[in-house]
Amino acid sequence: MNKRIRLLLPGIVLVLAGCTLAPKYTQPAAPVPDAWPTGPAYTAATPTNAVVNPDLNWLEFFPDEKMRQVIRLALANNRDLRVAALNVERA
């Protein structure tokens, strides 16, 4: 009797684990419009006095000398940056 229970119990557990009482999930439609909105409020704004690409030297941007040393060390030891620069030169 004890041996039957040992064999029957895992089988019952497996059968019950396969049963689910949850309803089948149906994904609701996403609340996204079919087209982009149009109108003057949605146009890209380009300021007249904005500098698009400033020529700012990073040495001038960081006044702390320790920070400059850390950045120099990081740039010198950054293998990914070196590989990217070599790929740009090769292309």
N, C-alpha and C positions, 0 to 999 in steps of 0.2 A: 504494500500500500504506500509506504513512504517513497519507494522508488518510482511509482506511478506519479505521485505528486511532483517529484523532482523533474520528471520529464514533461508533465502536463503544464506545469506553471510557466516555464519559459515560452511554450507554444501559445498559451493564452495571452501572455504579455505581448508577444509579437503580433497576434491577431488584433488585439485592442489598440496597439500602437498604430496600426494601419487605418483605423477608423477615425474619421474626423466629423465633428458636429458643426463646424463652421460653414457658413454658406459660401458658395462659389463667388470669388471676388471678380467684379467687373470694374475695370478702370474707367473712371469718369472722364469726360472730355476736358481737355485743358482749357482754362479760361484765357485763351490767347486770340487776339483779333486776326482775321484773315489777311489784312493788309496793314502796312505801316500807316500811321496817321499823317495827314498832309495839312498844310497851312503855314502861315508865316511864323507861328510859334515853334515849328519843328524844323526850321531851316538851320543850317550850321552857322553859328555866329563867328565872325572874324573881326576881332577888334582892330581898329586902325593904328593904334599906337603900341601894339604888342610886338615883342621881339620873338621871332619864330625860333631861331637857333642861336642863342647867345654864345659868343666865344669867351667862355669863362675858364680860366686856368684853374685846375683843381688845387694847385698849390696856394693860390690866392683865396680859395674858398674855405680852406681849413687853416685857421691861424695857429693852431697848436702844433708845435714841432714834433711832439711824440705821436700825434695822430698822423702826421705826414710820414714819419718813419714806419709806422704800422702799415700804411697804405702802400708805401714803396716796397716793403717786404712782401706784402700780399701780392702785389703785381709782379714782383720778381719771381715768386714761387708758384704762381698760378699756371699750371700746365695747360689747363683748358683754354685759357686766354692765349697762351703761346700757340697752341694748335690752331685756334680760330684765326689768329693773325697770319699764320703760315698758309692756311687754307685760302684766306683772302688774297694774299700775295700770289699764290699759285693760280688763282682763278683769273 
